[in-house]
Structure formats: C-alpha cells, structure tokens
C-alpha cells in the first residue's frame, strides 16, 4: 500500500484553470448585466457565479476527456468541483472587498 | 489476491450484460480476460475499478470489502484503471502529467518510467502529437510512475502496430515482475496469450477461469466459441 500525498502540482494546474474560468464568467456576466434590466441578470450574484463556475469547470473536465486522469490521481469530481467553487468564492470575496473599499 | 469483483450483475436498461461475472487480480500475475464483443469484459473491469456501479456483487480490495467503490478512492488505495482511450489529457505535456503522478504518489521517477516505456523523446510533447503506439506507451509510463498494486487495462493492444504489441507486453510483464496484479482485456489473442499467466473467458454474462494460456488453447468450447476454427493464438 502506498501513501497518497496531496497532489500539489495537480491542484495548482486545476486552480489556475479555475481562476481563468472565474475571470471569464465574471466578464461575461458583467457584459450580460450591462444589457439586462436594472436588476441585472439572475446569475449576477456571488452564489450564482460560484455555482456557474463549478458547473462549467466540471463540463470542461469532461470536454477535455480528463475524468480518468484525475480519478487515477485520486482526485474525485466532487473535489474538483469544490476546487472550482473555492477559487470562484475567493475571487468573489476579493471583488467584494474592492467594492466596499472607499 | 489483490482485487476481486465477485458475482457481479449489471444491466443497461433492458439488456443484462453480466449475470455472474467474477474478476480476480492476483499479485505478480498478468490475467487476460477474453470474450466476444458485448460479453461484458470492459463492464466487469470498470465495476472492479469503481468507474461504474454494479447492480449486485461485491468488490474486495486486499481482502477488505469496498462498499461504495469509486475510481478515485480505488486509485488512492493502489488500483490503476487504464481505459481503452483518453487516459492522458491533451492540455498538458506528457512530462507534466507524469509529474502529476509522481507528485501524488512518490513512486518511480518520471525519467526512469519514461525510459522503461521508451517514451523519453516524447516527454515534451502533448498527447495529440503522439502516434498510437507512443500514446499507449505514454499511458503505460504513467502506470510505471504510479507503480500500482493492481492495473486494470482495458484493451491495451487496440489500434497499435505489432512492434508496439511487444513493447506493451514487455511493460505489462515488467509490472507483474514488480508484484503488480495485472488484468487485461482485448481481442489481440496472440499478444494477450503471450503476455498472460492466466486466462479468463467472459461469455453469456458470466466468467470461466480457464487457467494458463496452454490450457485455454486446448479448451474445446473456448476454441469453438471464441477463437474460432483457425484457433488464433
């Protein structure tokens, strides 16, 4: 039996991808918001953005045919989804701090 | 015995693929699972790996029952599932993906695995830049880095040149010599029987342990119903 350590290199690769995805989603939702009514889009909330990033991240894994790769590395889809959500939540947090800073 | 999937049943809709299939992975052995298309070989392997769920049956790893097998959980415990395609990502170079495995499991070095799999010159390439044979050897390099307790390889010989069959056989034998329990499927009978210590026949939803390749070649019903009148292999 071998000891499974946290695959930091894999997490870094996925986190970078999650960060890029969050930026793209933020830009798209922002652009969509400018064309929507005053209330903005239904996704224009931190929770909506986080859920969208999580879902799109998992779709991207499937699109790249990477399910077997990450699973063989011991990383489940739940962990990958959580990572995408965590990165998006961090981005939303930073954005909120920038907004409330005078 | 490293891994067993016992009395497995599985249906897809109305169609029952397995009614009592059993897979056994034994330390230091290469076991070939043969059978016609649709006999349930790949399904049984995926169930043993935790890739799909069985309708009924039991998976044991190192003698312990695995109640809700998942591939990621099985992988952490030492199982490696090599699908018939798409193990490696087109998004990263081969070296980077081999480093993922080394980083996760701290087993064999990337350089040594690449040398053993004869893909050293491919390390800086992405998967879509490799030939079929190079791609298969690249996937086996990932297995060599991982050094799993058990390798479940679905059709490792499919779509590659005869010269690459020899390479794949050499790597599978190397893994078995290291103590890995190897189970392979496929239809490339000469290569599979050449690599295998033991043959399992998957037919009519169940499995038969035929024994060593010589016993399989002389098994009348196996020859009649699978190998055919030419007795390939």
Contacts between the chains, C-beta under 8 A, distances in Angstrom:
chain1	res1	chain2	res2	distance
A	1	B	62	7.4
A	1	B	77	7.1
A	1	B	78	6.0
A	1	B	149	7.1
A	2	B	78	6.1
A	2	B	105	5.6
A	2	B	106	7.6
A	2	B	107	6.4
A	2	B	147	7.4
A	2	B	149	7.8
A	3	B	105	8.0
A	3	B	106	7.3
A	4	B	76	4.5
A	4	B	104	6.6
A	4	B	105	6.5
A	5	B	103	7.6
A	5	B	104	6.6
A	5	B	105	7.5
A	5	B	106	6.3
A	7	B	100	6.1
A	7	B	103	5.1
A	7	B	104	3.6
A	8	B	103	6.2
A	9	B	96	7.8
A	9	B	99	5.8
A	9	B	100	5.5
A	9	B	103	4.3
A	10	B	100	4.8
A	10	B	103	6.9
A	10	B	104	6.6
A	13	B	92	7.1
A	13	B	96	7.8
A	13	B	100	7.5
A	64	B	89	5.6
A	64	B	90	6.6
A	64	B	91	5.6
A	65	B	86	3.9
A	65	B	89	7.0
A	65	B	90	7.4
A	66	B	89	4.7
A	66	B	91	7.4
A	68	B	51	7.9
A	68	B	71	7.5
A	68	B	81	6.7
A	68	B	83	5.0
A	68	B	86	6.2
A	68	B	87	5.3
A	69	B	87	6.1
A	69	B	88	6.2
A	69	B	89	5.3
A	69	B	97	6.9
A	69	B	100	7.8
A	70	B	72	7.5
A	71	B	51	7.6
A	71	B	70	7.7
A	71	B	71	3.9
A	71	B	72	4.7
A	71	B	75	6.0
A	71	B	81	7.5
A	72	B	71	7.0
A	72	B	75	4.9
A	72	B	80	5.8
A	72	B	81	6.4
A	72	B	87	7.2
A	72	B	101	7.8
A	72	B	142	7.5
A	72	B	146	7.4
A	73	B	72	7.9
A	73	B	75	6.8
A	73	B	100	5.8
A	73	B	101	6.6
A	73	B	104	5.0
A	74	B	72	5.3
A	74	B	73	7.8
A	74	B	75	4.7
A	74	B	76	4.0
A	74	B	104	6.2
A	75	B	72	5.9
A	76	B	70	6.3
A	76	B	72	3.9
A	76	B	73	7.5
A	77	B	72	8.0
A	79	B	72	7.6
